Structures are given as C-alpha cells and as structure tokens.
Amino acid sequence: MKSFVCKEFGPLENISWTEIPEPLIEAGKVRVRIHFSSIGFMDTLMIRGLYQLKPPLPYIPGACGAGEVIEVGSGVSEIKVGDRVSFLNYYGAFAEQIITDEASIVVLPDAMSYEQAATYRLSYNPAYLGMVYRAKLQPGENLLVTGASGGVGLAAVRLGKVLGARVIAAIGTADKEDIVRQAGADEVVSYTSGPPLREQVKALTEGKGADVILDVVGGDVFDECMRCLNFMGRVIVMGFTSGRIAEAKTNLILLKNASILGVFLGGWMTRDLKGIKQLNKDLLGLAVEGKIPAIISQRFPMKDAVLAMDTLLSRKTAGKIVLYNEF
Ligand SMILES: NC(=O)c1ccc[n+]([C@@H]2O[C@H](COP(=O)([O-])OP(=O)(O)OC[C@H]3O[C@@H](n4cnc5c(N)ncnc54)[C@H](OP(=O)(O)O)[C@@H]3O)[C@@H](O)[C@H]2O)c1
C-alpha cells in the first residue's frame, strides 16, 4: 500500500509518499480503506516534533479520515466489513489504508459522505467538547471565537449558532470575513488590525465582554481575550497556533469570577469512551439534520499532503482541507 512515512521529526518536506508492506491486522483492530482524510494544524505540529505527543518513529502522519472497513481483527464486536466509517487516531491517516482501534471508529449514517465524515472529528468534536461539555454555553450568550476561519474555529462559529449563542468571530485578515459570516457569525472583529480586541468586543457587548471565548490562537490573542471576558465568563483553551503558550493572569481570573477551561479531545476520548460515543451521536444527529455542514475550502490528492499542509500554514485558506485517494 502507499502511505506517507515520517522517519524523523523536522520540516514537513521530510515526509515522503512511499510503498510500504501492508501491516497485519491485530486483535481489537479494524482495517479501513481510506477515501478521504483531512488536515488539522495538529498534523503539522506532530511531523515537526512540536506536538505534545511524539509517536515512535517511523510513523504515518495524519489523524483523521473516513472510508470503508475491509477487515476486522478478532474480538472486534461492533464494527463489520463493509461499514462506512470515520476514524480519529493520532496518526495513520495520510495513507491508502489505516489499521486502528475499534474505539477510534464511528459508523456513519447513510446521509453523511466520506468527505464530510473526514472533517468533523477534528473540527466539530473539539468545538462541541469545549462549548457544550466544558463551558456549558447557553442560548443568548455572547461567544467569541478566535482563529474563526480555521477548521476548529469555523466549526465553533457554526455550532455556536446552532446552540443559540450570539457569535463574534475574530479573524486575522479581512478576506476571511465572508466565510465566517456564511458560517453564521453575527459580528466579525480582527486581532491584527483596528482597535485592540478588547475594545472591539466590548463595543459589541454593551461594555461587558464575551461570556464564552474559544481560543485557538494563544499568545498575545489569549492575553487580549482575558481583557474582553464578561463577569463569570469562561475561556476555552483550545490551541496555540500563534506559537506562544500564554500565561493567564490570576488577578483577572479572580476579579471576573472567570473559569479557564482546558480542552484536550485526544486525552479525554481515551479516558471516557461513553462520553465520546455520546458526543459523536449528538454530532451525527446534527449533521444528518444539515445543521453542521462540512466547510471545505480545498481538495488535494493524498500524495500532495505536504503541499496541502503548506497551504494550511500559509493562513491563506479557510475551513478544512481534505485529501482524497482514488482507487
Ligand atoms: N485541544 C484539542 O483537543 C484540539 C483539537 C483540535 C485542534 N486543536 C488545536 O486547535 C488549533 C487550531 O487547529 P485547526 O486545525 O483549526 O487549525 P487551522 O485550520 O490551521 O486554523 C488555525 C487558525 O488560527 C489562526 N492563526 C492565528 N495565528 C496563526 C499563526 N501564527 N499560524 C497559523 N494560524 C494562525 C488562523 O486564522 P487567521 O489567519 O485568520 O489568523 C487560522 O484560521 C491548533 O492549535 C490545534 O492544535 C486542539
């Protein structure tokens, strides 16, 4: 089978599209023929050795995808050959096949395409975990989403609307305004131009600030978020695309009765199998109702995954980028 292989952590260009022997199936595992995979910022961090988890080398990059089950190992109870599925693993997706744990698999409803299925588990899943399970976002609350044009960000904007919030989308460049508005943003602010973010957000919230903030950018943007948070506000720490891990000022947390909520989807889903099953059930329900469409900006053949990741890191794209295999 063909697959990308990362032999050492470093520049994205180090990985190569290579013929490798088909791995043998093991107990409790499922073999999926991958039709689509999607790219997340996390994949680019892992290849460069910048992610919190470093897989044993060599490894096959790519966390998320969808396809059909072509083999199951002994002991697999709920998945069968022929099922249409999505999977979320830390690695293995930039390939023609993946062998993954049964627990990482979700069987798809007929109405969901492989392409849509390949995107939602690293966009809507973390957004839902953050906003519903952690921050308990309420209808009518003001939700601020940073990095709102990205994979997680756009999902958070869309989901925020579905949950009845008033959504303020924070973006880096004005050319992304249309896409966040199409996803449902009520208001759009910038963290790279105009007055400081706190002033823009307070002007939109009668001087109060946002009730819930989902931050994927970190660094200076996180620091600014702490200044545009309402009393009793909740900040969801989702990621650090700026490259700097911020330090929260505890005086601001105290003064605002604020909560800083960490979200680590990968860590949570391995510890709470019942929880992740329920979360996926909820999201598939919303997907079938057409409430959380996949927002895909570009499609590349699987062999062009490096180009696709460079495109993601250029910040010139919005929504999800998908990779496809042609069999
Ligand atoms: N905690 C979890 O469980 C979890 C799960 C999934 C993802 N994540 C994290 O969430 C973050 C977003 O992931 P994603 O897949 O949505 O990424 P993405 O699609 O690349 O989106 C990232 C967004 O961040 C903004 N950004 C600001 N500064 C940036 C910079 N210096 N470089 C790149 N982008 C920058 C970009 O928008 P502008 O260009 O408009 O600023 C972009 O839209 C990542 O840190 C990822 O690791 C966490």
Ligand as a Chemical Component Dictionary entry (heavy atoms), coordinates in Angstrom:
data_LIG
# 
_chem_comp.id                   LIG 
_chem_comp.type                 NON-POLYMER 
_chem_comp.pdbx_formal_charge   0 
_chem_comp.three_letter_code    LIG 
# 
loop_
_chem_comp_atom.comp_id 
_chem_comp_atom.atom_id 
_chem_comp_atom.alt_atom_id 
_chem_comp_atom.type_symbol 
_chem_comp_atom.charge 
_chem_comp_atom.model_Cartn_x 
_chem_comp_atom.model_Cartn_y 
_chem_comp_atom.model_Cartn_z 
_chem_comp_atom.pdbx_ordinal 
LIG N1  N1  N 0  -7.358 20.862 22.222 1  
LIG C1  C1  C 0  -7.829 20.000 21.327 2  
LIG O1  O1  O 0  -8.392 18.936 21.635 3  
LIG C2  C2  C 0  -7.657 20.353 19.894 4  
LIG C3  C3  C 0  -8.302 19.638 18.877 5  
LIG C4  C4  C 0  -8.121 20.049 17.554 6  
LIG C5  C5  C 0  -7.302 21.135 17.283 7  
LIG N2  N2  N 1  -6.671 21.762 18.318 8  
LIG C6  C6  C 0  -5.810 22.930 18.099 9  
LIG O2  O2  O 0  -6.617 23.998 17.651 10 
LIG C7  C7  C 0  -5.807 24.859 16.867 11 
LIG C8  C8  C 0  -6.496 25.100 15.526 12 
LIG O3  O3  O 0  -6.486 23.912 14.772 13 
LIG P1  P1  P 0  -7.099 23.896 13.308 14 
LIG O4  O4  O 0  -6.892 22.531 12.805 15 
LIG O5  O5  O -1 -8.436 24.510 13.332 16 
LIG O6  O6  O 0  -6.075 24.886 12.556 17 
LIG P2  P2  P 0  -6.303 25.790 11.250 18 
LIG O7  O7  O 0  -7.390 25.234 10.421 19 
LIG O8  O8  O 0  -4.946 25.982 10.673 20 
LIG O9  O9  O 0  -6.807 27.171 11.845 21 
LIG C9  C9  C 0  -5.969 27.948 12.655 22 
LIG C10 C10 C 0  -6.429 29.382 12.663 23 
LIG O10 O10 O 0  -5.542 30.097 13.529 24 
LIG C11 C11 C 0  -5.323 31.391 13.010 25 
LIG N3  N3  N 0  -3.934 31.785 13.284 26 
LIG C12 C12 C 0  -3.565 32.833 14.031 27 
LIG N4  N4  N 0  -2.251 32.922 14.124 28 
LIG C13 C13 C 0  -1.744 31.915 13.388 29 
LIG C14 C14 C 0  -0.421 31.507 13.064 30 
LIG N5  N5  N 0  0.647  32.165 13.531 31 
LIG N6  N6  N 0  -0.261 30.432 12.264 32 
LIG C15 C15 C 0  -1.333 29.776 11.800 33 
LIG N7  N7  N 0  -2.615 30.119 12.065 34 
LIG C16 C16 C 0  -2.804 31.193 12.840 35 
LIG C17 C17 C 0  -5.617 31.333 11.508 36 
LIG O11 O11 O 0  -6.538 32.358 11.176 37 
LIG P3  P3  P 0  -6.042 33.828 10.746 38 
LIG O12 O12 O 0  -5.052 33.623 9.646  39 
LIG O13 O13 O 0  -7.308 34.480 10.318 40 
LIG O14 O14 O 0  -5.438 34.432 11.965 41 
LIG C18 C18 C 0  -6.331 30.005 11.295 42 
LIG O15 O15 O 0  -7.632 30.194 10.798 43 
LIG C19 C19 C 0  -4.433 24.192 16.747 44 
LIG O16 O16 O 0  -3.583 24.738 17.732 45 
LIG C20 C20 C 0  -4.728 22.741 17.057 46 
LIG O17 O17 O 0  -3.613 22.057 17.552 47 
LIG C21 C21 C 0  -6.839 21.390 19.595 48 
# 
loop_
_chem_comp_bond.comp_id 
_chem_comp_bond.atom_id_1 
_chem_comp_bond.atom_id_2 
_chem_comp_bond.value_order 
_chem_comp_bond.pdbx_ordinal 
LIG N1  C1  SING 1  
LIG C1  O1  DOUB 2  
LIG C1  C2  SING 3  
LIG C2  C3  SING 4  
LIG C2  C21 DOUB 5  
LIG C3  C4  DOUB 6  
LIG C4  C5  SING 7  
LIG C5  N2  DOUB 8  
LIG N2  C6  SING 9  
LIG N2  C21 SING 10 
LIG C6  O2  SING 11 
LIG C6  C20 SING 12 
LIG O2  C7  SING 13 
LIG C7  C8  SING 14 
LIG C7  C19 SING 15 
LIG C8  O3  SING 16 
LIG O3  P1  SING 17 
LIG P1  O4  DOUB 18 
LIG P1  O5  SING 19 
LIG P1  O6  SING 20 
LIG O6  P2  SING 21 
LIG P2  O7  DOUB 22 
LIG P2  O8  SING 23 
LIG P2  O9  SING 24 
LIG O9  C9  SING 25 
LIG C9  C10 SING 26 
LIG C10 O10 SING 27 
LIG C10 C18 SING 28 
LIG O10 C11 SING 29 
LIG C11 N3  SING 30 
LIG C11 C17 SING 31 
LIG N3  C12 SING 32 
LIG N3  C16 SING 33 
LIG C12 N4  DOUB 34 
LIG N4  C13 SING 35 
LIG C13 C14 SING 36 
LIG C13 C16 DOUB 37 
LIG C14 N5  SING 38 
LIG C14 N6  DOUB 39 
LIG N6  C15 SING 40 
LIG C15 N7  DOUB 41 
LIG N7  C16 SING 42 
LIG C17 O11 SING 43 
LIG C17 C18 SING 44 
LIG O11 P3  SING 45 
LIG P3  O12 DOUB 46 
LIG P3  O13 SING 47 
LIG P3  O14 SING 48 
LIG C18 O15 SING 49 
LIG C19 O16 SING 50 
LIG C19 C20 SING 51 
LIG C20 O17 SING 52 
# 
